[in-house]
Amino acid sequence: MSVNVKDPQFGVVGDGATDDSAAIQRAVDYAKSRPAVPGSPATYRATVYFPAGYYYLASPINLTNTNGIWLTGDGGSYLNTIIYGSTGGVIFDFSGSSLSGCENFTFLTSDRNSRSTTGVLFALTTNGGLNCGIRHCYFEMNDTPTANGGFGSIGLMNVRSEEFFIHECLLKANTSLIFSNTRDLSETGTNFTVSSPFQALPTDVGSMGVVSITGTSLQNIERRQPALVLIGTNSISFQGYISRASSNNGNNETAILCVRYTTNLKIFATIESFSRILRALLGGFEGNELKVVIANSSAPATELVDVTNCGVKGLLLQVSLPVASERNRFLVYHAPVAGGTQQANGVLTNSVITCTDVVDNRNVITSNLLKRADNVVFNTDQPFEKRGGRIRQLFTNFASLGQTRGGTQTTILRFSLASATTINNTNGGSYRIWIDGTISAGSYGTQASASLAFQAQILVNQSYNGVFSPTSITIITLDQTTTNAAYMSIVGVSMDASFSNGVGSVLLTPRITGTSTGDPITYNGQAELQADFLVNDSVVFR
């Protein structure tokens, strides 16, 4: 059945000036009193219809503790059915209700009484709270930074109301969306406990998941809080747009904040104005997938994904950075521990990190987290992987070795040093570099060509004070061929390693005999690097 709030028995005016709170509550209470539709598997009761108009509310609407109550506005989400909230807190409260929600509303706030600080509240109680949602709604809250314990204005608040959806909505607030497995949100760094004006919410911690958010835009007001806050959540999917409506005040740069254990999170989004895509705190981050385009950052030096102290497993991260000036920063970050003298507390395993806009592998992941990573593929401009404690190139190095008969000493590989400076007596370690390559000489129009395939191993130790031992080098010639040995023959290679300014370099010089001059000599090959240091790991790059 349908209940029209403007039926004379309820007394709703809808002129934007009259306080319609009590009249709308009468219509809602009437709908809540209706028996469930016989045979309805969803225990549906009523749709409460709001014709196009302006509805001023000085008190929140109690939609708690029932099943099958659906509120619907007229004709869409913009400037049709408009709710002016001056409730001092939440506007619509669905705590404890199942199979309920709203659509086709515009939520605005008014300071005629006390400006509303939360648009809509959903929460699980002993009476219910599952299978709810909203669609085609527009929220435009105000900049109220001290409200809600420091979260400021909140578009939608959900505490454990699972199997939930938000479809085709736009939310503007200091914090657009919060989903939490507990009413106590202090672990986010704010002093806020969620409450309902109509009942006490459970104090325990439970599950918060199975949420579908599609076609939705989150536009935060100012740089005060993240747009999407997830506390102890699972199985949440977001597809849409995250940005800021304004960003003159505050210093928050995180678009998505995950607190406690987060699993099966799927983010498919364009993010603008925020500098950091996501920050994870206080626990595990497992089985999550993020496909994000991020641009127009207000602080482009900020790392993109911060997983400090988290156990990250099964992460699929794909980031596009179309603005070149925003690329020179870490893609995956873990903060230094004890000033950089101890290992990272977090780990990264069984994951794929993709960002082909990164041209320097030293910006892909902090070296302390790479140390505690395994079975991870990094799809960058120069792809590499770490498996079994070893870093392996997935790209082929190509280098010109000159055109002189003796060849030229050339750097064929560079890698970041795991411990470039003296830290303490845990600074010692070793590097093992394994090279598999081919040297070729000659060109299409010359009298002869030659090639040599080889493998080489370089081992060097570093003592606690940063001093390197003499380099141990083993070179094995696998095969060599030539079409005219008198004109040109590659008879061997010599190799060396140097260490300077935080970079290790592998140097190669070919040995060539014959009478040829001016013919090009080239190297191509791949490398594997194994570093044994306490705190950091090394990464190969061109």
C-alpha positions as CSV (number, residue, x, y, z in Angstrom):
1,M,0.0,0.0,0.0
2,S,1.0,3.6,-0.4
3,V,0.6,6.4,2.2
4,N,0.7,10.0,0.9
5,V,2.1,12.4,3.6
6,K,-0.2,15.2,2.2
7,D,-3.4,13.3,3.0
8,P,-5.5,15.7,5.2
9,Q,-5.4,13.3,8.1
10,F,-1.7,13.9,8.6
11,G,-1.6,17.6,8.1
12,V,1.7,17.9,6.2
13,V,2.1,21.4,4.5
14,G,5.3,21.0,2.5
15,D,5.9,24.8,2.0
16,G,9.5,24.9,3.4
17,A,8.4,27.2,6.2
18,T,6.1,25.1,8.3
19,D,7.6,22.5,10.6
20,D,6.3,19.3,9.1
21,S,8.1,17.0,11.6
22,A,5.1,15.9,13.6
23,A,2.8,15.6,10.6
24,I,5.3,13.4,8.7
25,Q,5.8,11.3,11.8
26,R,2.1,10.7,11.9
27,A,2.1,9.5,8.3
28,V,5.1,7.3,9.0
29,D,3.6,5.8,12.2
30,Y,0.4,5.1,10.3
31,A,2.4,3.2,7.7
32,K,4.4,1.4,10.4
33,S,1.1,0.3,12.0
34,R,-0.1,-1.4,8.8
35,P,0.1,-5.2,8.8
36,A,2.5,-6.9,6.5
37,V,1.2,-7.7,3.1
38,P,-0.2,-11.3,3.3
39,G,2.1,-13.8,1.7
40,S,4.8,-11.2,1.1
41,P,8.2,-12.9,1.5
42,A,9.7,-9.4,2.2
43,T,7.2,-8.5,5.0
44,Y,6.4,-5.4,3.1
45,R,4.2,-2.8,4.8
46,A,3.9,0.5,3.0
47,T,5.5,3.1,0.8
48,V,5.3,6.6,2.2
49,Y,5.0,9.0,-0.6
50,F,6.2,12.6,-0.5
51,P,4.8,14.7,-3.4
52,A,7.1,17.4,-4.8
53,G,7.6,20.1,-2.3
54,Y,9.7,21.6,0.4
55,Y,9.5,19.8,3.8
56,Y,11.0,21.6,6.8
57,L,11.9,19.3,9.7
58,A,12.9,20.6,13.1
59,S,12.9,17.0,14.6
60,P,14.2,13.7,13.2
61,I,11.8,11.2,11.7
62,N,11.5,7.9,13.6
63,L,11.7,5.1,11.1
64,T,13.1,2.6,13.6
65,N,12.2,-1.0,14.4
66,T,9.9,-2.1,11.6
67,N,10.0,-4.0,8.3
68,G,9.1,-2.9,4.8
69,I,8.9,0.9,5.2
70,W,10.0,2.7,2.0
71,L,10.0,6.5,1.7
72,T,9.9,7.9,-1.8
73,G,10.0,11.4,-3.1
74,D,8.6,12.7,-6.4
75,G,10.4,12.5,-9.7
76,G,14.0,12.1,-9.0
77,S,16.9,13.1,-6.7
78,Y,17.2,16.8,-7.5
79,L,14.9,19.8,-6.6
80,N,11.7,17.8,-6.5
81,T,11.1,16.5,-3.0
82,I,13.3,18.5,-0.7
83,I,13.9,17.9,3.0
84,Y,15.3,20.8,5.0
85,G,16.9,19.3,8.1
86,S,17.1,21.5,11.2
87,T,17.2,18.6,13.6
88,G,20.5,19.1,15.4
89,G,21.5,15.5,14.4
90,V,20.1,12.9,12.1
91,I,17.2,13.6,9.6
92,F,15.9,10.1,8.9
93,D,16.6,7.3,11.4
94,F,16.1,3.7,10.2
95,S,17.9,2.0,13.2
96,G,16.6,-1.5,13.8
97,S,14.5,-1.6,10.6
98,S,14.9,-4.2,7.8
99,L,13.8,-4.1,4.2
100,S,13.5,-0.3,4.4
101,G,15.0,2.8,2.9
102,C,14.3,5.9,0.8
103,E,14.6,7.2,-2.8
104,N,14.1,10.4,-4.8
105,F,15.0,12.9,-2.0
106,T,17.1,16.0,-1.8
107,F,18.5,16.4,1.7
108,L,19.5,20.0,2.6
109,T,20.2,21.5,6.0
110,S,18.8,24.7,7.7
111,D,20.0,26.6,10.7
112,R,16.5,27.9,11.6
113,N,16.4,25.5,14.6
114,S,19.7,23.6,14.9
115,R,21.3,22.5,11.7
116,S,21.2,18.7,10.9
117,T,24.6,17.1,11.1
118,T,23.8,13.6,9.7
119,G,21.5,12.8,6.7
120,V,20.4,9.3,7.2
121,L,21.2,6.7,9.9
122,F,21.0,2.9,9.5
123,A,21.9,0.5,12.3
124,L,21.5,-3.1,13.3
125,T,19.6,-3.7,16.6
126,T,18.0,-6.7,18.2
127,N,14.8,-5.7,16.3
128,G,16.4,-5.9,12.9
129,G,18.4,-3.8,10.4
130,L,19.2,-5.8,7.3
131,N,18.4,-5.5,3.6
132,C,18.1,-1.7,3.5
133,G,19.3,1.0,1.1
134,I,18.8,4.3,-0.7
135,R,18.7,5.3,-4.3
136,H,18.4,8.5,-6.4
137,C,19.1,10.7,-3.4
138,Y,21.1,14.0,-3.2
139,F,22.7,15.1,0.1
140,E,24.1,18.6,0.6
141,M,25.2,18.9,4.2
142,N,27.1,21.9,5.6
143,D,30.7,22.5,6.8
144,T,30.3,21.8,10.5
145,P,33.8,20.6,11.5
146,T,33.2,20.1,15.2
147,A,30.0,18.0,14.8
148,N,30.0,14.2,15.3
149,G,33.2,14.2,17.4
150,G,35.2,15.8,14.6
151,F,33.8,13.9,11.6
152,G,31.9,17.0,10.8
153,S,28.7,16.6,8.9
154,I,28.0,13.0,7.7
155,G,25.9,12.2,4.6
156,L,25.0,8.6,5.6
157,M,26.0,6.6,8.7
158,N,25.7,2.8,8.8
159,V,26.4,0.7,11.9
160,R,26.2,-3.1,11.0
161,S,23.2,-2.7,8.8
162,E,24.4,-5.3,6.3
163,E,23.1,-6.3,2.8
164,F,22.9,-2.7,2.1
165,F,22.9,-0.6,-1.2
166,I,23.4,2.9,-2.4
167,H,22.6,3.4,-6.0
168,E,22.9,6.6,-8.1
169,C,23.3,9.1,-5.3
170,L,25.4,12.2,-4.7
171,L,26.6,13.0,-1.2
172,K,28.2,16.3,-0.1
173,A,29.4,16.4,3.5
174,N,32.5,16.7,5.6
175,T,32.4,12.9,5.7
176,S,30.2,11.5,2.9
177,L,29.9,7.8,4.0
178,I,30.7,5.8,7.2
179,F,30.3,2.0,7.5
180,S,31.3,0.6,10.9
181,N,31.1,-2.8,12.7
182,T,30.8,-0.9,16.0
183,R,29.1,2.3,17.3
184,D,32.4,3.4,18.9
185,L,34.4,5.1,16.2
186,S,37.3,6.2,18.4
187,E,39.9,4.0,16.5
188,T,39.6,6.4,13.6
189,G,41.2,9.2,15.8
190,T,37.9,10.9,16.5
191,N,36.0,10.9,19.8
192,F,32.6,9.8,18.4
193,T,30.1,7.2,19.4
194,V,27.1,6.7,17.1
195,S,23.7,7.1,18.7
196,S,20.1,7.1,17.8
197,P,17.7,9.7,19.2
198,F,15.0,7.0,19.6
199,Q,16.8,4.0,21.2
200,A,20.1,2.7,22.5
201,L,22.3,1.0,19.9
202,P,24.2,-2.2,20.8
203,T,27.7,-1.7,22.2
204,D,29.2,-4.9,20.8
205,V,31.3,-5.4,17.7
206,G,29.9,-7.5,14.8
207,S,30.0,-7.9,11.1
208,M,29.6,-5.0,8.6
209,G,29.5,-6.0,5.0
210,V,27.7,-7.0,1.8
211,V,27.3,-3.4,0.6
212,S,26.8,-2.3,-3.0
213,I,27.5,1.3,-4.0
214,T,27.1,2.1,-7.7
215,G,26.9,5.2,-9.8
216,T,27.5,7.3,-6.7
217,S,29.5,10.5,-6.2
218,L,31.1,11.4,-2.9
219,Q,32.1,15.1,-2.7
220,N,33.6,16.1,0.6
221,I,33.4,19.6,2.0
222,E,36.9,20.8,2.8
223,R,40.0,18.7,3.7
224,R,38.7,17.6,7.1
225,Q,37.9,13.9,6.8
226,P,38.0,11.0,4.3
227,A,35.1,10.7,2.0
228,L,34.6,6.9,2.7
229,V,35.3,5.6,6.2
230,L,35.3,1.8,6.6
231,I,35.7,0.3,10.1
232,G,35.9,-3.5,10.3
233,T,34.1,-4.1,7.0
234,N,33.9,-6.9,4.5
235,S,32.4,-7.4,1.0
236,I,31.9,-3.7,0.1
237,S,31.9,-2.7,-3.5
238,F,32.1,1.0,-4.6
239,Q,31.8,2.2,-8.2
240,G,31.7,5.9,-8.8
241,Y,33.5,9.2,-8.2
242,I,35.3,10.7,-5.1
243,S,36.3,14.3,-4.9
244,R,35.9,17.5,-2.9
245,A,33.3,20.2,-3.3
246,S,35.7,22.6,-1.6
247,S,39.2,22.1,-0.1
248,N,40.4,25.4,1.5
249,N,40.4,24.3,5.1
250,G,41.9,21.3,6.8
251,N,44.8,19.0,5.9
252,N,43.3,15.5,5.3
253,E,44.5,14.0,2.0
254,T,43.0,10.5,2.4
255,A,40.0,9.6,0.2
256,I,39.3,6.2,1.7
257,L,40.1,5.2,5.3
258,C,40.0,1.5,6.4
259,V,40.3,0.7,10.1
260,R,40.7,-2.8,11.5
261,Y,40.3,-5.9,9.3
262,T,39.1,-5.1,5.8
263,T,38.5,-7.8,3.3
264,N,36.8,-8.2,-0.1
265,L,36.8,-4.5,-0.7
266,K,36.3,-3.5,-4.4
267,I,36.9,0.1,-5.4
268,F,36.4,1.2,-9.0
269,A,36.7,4.9,-8.9
270,T,38.0,8.2,-10.2
271,I,39.5,10.3,-7.4
272,E,40.2,14.0,-7.7
273,S,41.5,16.6,-5.3
274,F,42.5,14.0,-2.7
275,S,46.2,13.1,-2.9
276,R,46.1,9.7,-1.1
277,I,43.8,7.0,-2.4
278,L,43.6,4.9,0.7
279,R,45.0,4.5,4.2
280,A,44.7,1.3,6.2
281,L,45.0,1.2,10.0
282,L,45.2,-1.3,12.8
283,G,44.9,-4.7,11.2
284,G,44.6,-6.8,8.1
285,F,43.9,-5.8,4.5
286,E,43.1,-9.0,2.6
287,G,41.6,-9.9,-0.7
288,N,40.9,-6.3,-1.8
289,E,40.8,-4.9,-5.3
290,L,41.3,-1.2,-6.2
291,K,41.2,0.2,-9.7
292,V,41.6,3.9,-9.5
293,V,42.3,7.0,-11.6
294,I,43.6,9.8,-9.5
295,A,44.5,13.3,-10.6
296,N,44.5,17.0,-9.6
297,S,45.9,16.2,-6.2
298,S,46.3,19.1,-3.8
299,A,49.4,17.6,-2.3
300,P,51.0,15.4,-4.9
301,A,54.0,14.5,-2.7
302,T,51.7,12.3,-0.5
303,E,52.0,8.5,-1.0
304,L,49.1,6.9,-2.8
305,V,48.3,3.9,-0.6
306,D,49.5,3.8,3.0
307,V,49.4,0.3,4.6
308,T,51.7,1.0,7.6
309,N,51.6,-1.8,10.1
310,C,49.0,-3.8,8.1
311,G,49.2,-7.4,6.9
312,V,48.3,-7.0,3.2
313,K,47.4,-10.2,1.4
314,G,45.9,-10.8,-2.1
315,L,45.8,-7.1,-3.0
316,L,45.0,-6.2,-6.7
317,L,46.0,-2.5,-7.0
318,Q,45.7,-0.8,-10.4
319,V,46.4,3.0,-10.4
320,S,46.4,5.4,-13.3
321,L,48.2,8.7,-12.9
322,P,47.4,10.8,-16.0
323,V,49.1,14.0,-14.7
324,A,52.9,13.6,-15.0
325,S,53.7,16.0,-12.2
326,E,51.8,13.7,-9.7
327,R,53.8,10.6,-10.4
328,N,57.0,11.2,-8.4
329,R,55.9,9.6,-5.1
330,F,55.4,6.2,-3.5
331,L,52.6,4.0,-4.8
332,V,52.6,1.7,-1.8
333,Y,54.0,3.0,1.5
334,H,55.0,1.8,4.9
335,A,56.3,4.4,7.4
336,P,59.8,3.9,8.8
337,V,60.0,2.0,12.1
338,A,62.2,3.3,14.9
339,G,63.6,6.0,12.6
340,G,64.3,3.5,9.9
341,T,66.4,1.2,12.0
342,Q,64.0,-1.7,12.3
343,Q,61.9,-3.8,9.9
344,A,58.4,-2.8,8.8
345,N,55.7,-4.2,11.0
346,G,53.5,-4.9,8.0
347,V,53.7,-7.5,5.2
348,L,52.7,-7.7,1.6
349,T,52.1,-11.1,0.0
350,N,50.3,-12.8,-3.0
351,S,49.5,-9.4,-4.7
352,V,49.7,-7.7,-8.0
353,I,50.5,-4.0,-8.1
354,T,50.0,-2.2,-11.5
355,C,50.9,1.3,-12.5
356,T,52.5,1.7,-15.8
357,D,52.8,5.5,-15.3
358,V,55.6,4.8,-12.8
359,V,58.9,5.1,-14.7
360,D,61.2,4.7,-11.7
361,N,60.8,1.5,-9.7
362,R,62.1,3.1,-6.6
363,N,58.8,4.9,-6.4
364,V,56.6,1.7,-6.5
365,I,57.0,0.6,-2.9
366,T,59.0,1.6,0.1
367,S,62.1,-0.5,0.6
368,N,61.1,-1.5,4.2
369,L,57.8,-3.0,2.9
370,L,59.5,-4.6,-0.1
371,K,61.8,-6.4,2.5
372,R,58.7,-8.0,3.9
373,A,57.0,-8.8,0.6
374,D,56.8,-12.1,-1.2
375,N,55.0,-13.5,-4.3
376,V,54.3,-10.0,-5.5
377,V,54.3,-8.8,-9.1
378,F,54.9,-5.1,-9.9
379,N,53.5,-4.2,-13.4
380,T,55.3,-0.8,-14.0
381,D,57.1,0.7,-16.9
382,Q,59.9,-1.6,-15.8
383,P,58.0,-4.6,-14.4
384,F,59.6,-6.8,-11.7
385,E,58.6,-9.4,-9.2
386,K,59.6,-10.7,-5.8
387,R,59.4,-14.4,-5.1
388,G,61.3,-16.6,-2.6
389,G,63.2,-13.6,-1.4
390,R,64.5,-12.7,-4.8
391,I,63.8,-9.7,-7.0
392,R,63.6,-10.6,-10.7
393,Q,63.4,-8.3,-13.7
394,L,60.4,-8.9,-16.0
395,F,61.8,-6.5,-18.5
396,T,64.8,-6.8,-20.8
397,N,67.7,-4.5,-20.4
398,F,69.1,-3.3,-23.7
399,A,72.4,-1.3,-23.8
400,S,74.7,0.0,-26.4
401,L,78.3,-1.0,-25.7
402,G,79.9,1.3,-28.3
403,Q,81.4,0.8,-31.7
404,T,85.1,0.4,-30.9
405,R,86.8,-2.9,-31.4
406,G,87.4,-3.4,-27.7
407,G,83.9,-2.3,-26.7
408,T,83.0,0.2,-23.9
409,Q,82.4,-0.3,-20.3
410,T,78.7,0.2,-19.8
411,T,76.2,0.1,-16.9
412,I,73.8,-2.7,-17.7
413,L,71.9,-2.8,-14.4
414,R,71.2,-0.5,-11.5
415,F,69.6,-1.2,-8.1
416,S,68.8,0.7,-5.0
417,L,71.0,-0.1,-2.1
418,A,69.2,-1.8,0.7
419,S,71.4,0.0,3.3
420,A,73.3,2.9,1.8
421,T,74.5,4.5,5.0
422,T,75.6,3.5,8.5
423,I,72.6,3.0,10.7
424,N,73.7,0.8,13.6
425,N,75.3,-2.6,14.1
426,T,72.5,-4.2,12.2
427,N,73.5,-2.5,9.0
428,G,75.6,-5.3,7.6
429,G,74.4,-7.6,4.7
430,S,75.1,-8.9,1.3
431,Y,74.1,-8.5,-2.4
432,R,73.9,-11.3,-4.9
433,I,73.3,-10.3,-8.5
434,W,72.7,-13.0,-11.2
435,I,72.9,-11.9,-14.9
436,D,71.7,-13.8,-17.9
437,G,72.6,-12.0,-21.1
438,T,73.8,-11.9,-24.7
439,I,76.3,-9.6,-26.3
440,S,75.9,-9.1,-30.1
441,A,78.2,-7.3,-32.6
442,G,77.9,-6.4,-36.2
443,S,75.0,-5.0,-38.2
444,Y,72.9,-5.9,-41.2
445,G,75.4,-4.4,-43.8
446,T,78.8,-5.5,-42.3
447,Q,81.1,-8.3,-43.2
448,A,80.4,-10.4,-40.2
449,S,78.4,-10.8,-37.0
450,A,79.2,-12.3,-33.6
451,S,77.4,-13.2,-30.4
452,L,78.1,-14.5,-27.0
453,A,75.7,-15.8,-24.4
454,F,76.8,-15.8,-20.8
455,Q,75.7,-16.0,-17.2
456,A,77.4,-14.1,-14.3
457,Q,77.1,-13.9,-10.6
458,I,78.3,-11.0,-8.5
459,L,78.5,-11.3,-4.7
460,V,79.5,-8.4,-2.4
461,N,79.3,-8.0,1.4
462,Q,78.7,-4.8,3.3
463,S,79.9,-4.6,6.9
464,Y,78.1,-2.8,9.7
465,N,79.9,0.5,9.1
466,G,78.8,0.6,5.4
467,V,82.2,-0.5,3.9
468,F,82.0,-2.9,1.0
469,S,84.1,-6.0,0.7
470,P,86.0,-6.8,-2.5
471,T,83.5,-8.0,-5.1
472,S,83.5,-11.7,-6.0
473,I,82.6,-12.3,-9.7
474,T,81.9,-15.5,-11.5
475,I,81.3,-15.5,-15.3
476,I,80.3,-18.5,-17.4
477,T,80.3,-18.4,-21.2
478,L,77.4,-20.5,-22.4
479,D,78.0,-20.3,-26.1
480,Q,79.6,-18.0,-28.7
481,T,79.3,-17.8,-32.5
482,T,80.8,-15.8,-35.3
483,T,80.5,-15.7,-39.1
484,N,84.1,-14.3,-39.7
485,A,86.4,-14.6,-36.7
486,A,89.2,-12.7,-38.4
487,Y,86.9,-9.7,-38.9
488,M,85.1,-9.9,-35.5
489,S,84.8,-12.3,-32.6
490,I,83.5,-11.8,-29.1
491,V,85.9,-13.8,-26.9
492,G,84.6,-12.9,-23.5
493,V,83.3,-10.3,-21.0
494,S,84.6,-8.6,-17.9
495,M,82.3,-7.3,-15.2
496,D,82.5,-5.2,-12.1
497,A,80.2,-3.5,-9.6
498,S,80.2,0.0,-8.1
499,F,78.3,1.6,-5.2
500,S,77.6,5.3,-4.9
501,N,74.8,7.7,-3.8
502,G,72.5,4.9,-2.7
503,V,72.7,3.1,-6.1
504,G,74.6,-0.1,-7.1
505,S,75.7,-0.4,-10.7
506,V,76.7,-3.5,-12.6
507,L,79.4,-2.7,-15.2
508,L,80.1,-4.8,-18.3
509,T,83.0,-4.6,-20.9
510,P,83.0,-7.0,-23.9
511,R,86.3,-8.4,-25.2
512,I,86.4,-8.4,-29.0
513,T,89.1,-9.5,-31.4
514,G,89.4,-9.0,-35.2
515,T,89.9,-6.2,-37.6
516,S,86.4,-4.6,-37.5
517,T,85.9,-1.0,-36.7
518,G,82.7,1.0,-36.4
519,D,80.4,-1.9,-35.9
520,P,77.8,-1.6,-33.1
521,I,78.0,-3.8,-30.0
522,T,75.0,-4.3,-27.9
523,Y,73.9,-6.1,-24.7
524,N,70.5,-7.4,-23.8
525,G,69.6,-9.6,-20.8
526,Q,67.8,-9.9,-17.5
527,A,68.9,-9.9,-13.9
528,E,67.9,-11.3,-10.5
529,L,68.8,-9.6,-7.3
530,Q,69.0,-11.0,-3.8
531,A,69.7,-8.7,-0.9
532,D,70.1,-9.9,2.7
533,F,69.7,-6.9,5.0
534,L,67.6,-6.5,8.2
535,V,65.5,-3.4,7.3
536,N,65.2,-2.8,3.6
537,D,65.3,-4.5,0.3
538,S,66.7,-3.5,-3.1
539,V,64.8,-3.0,-6.4
540,V,66.2,-3.2,-9.9
541,F,65.7,-0.4,-12.5
542,R,67.2,0.8,-15.7
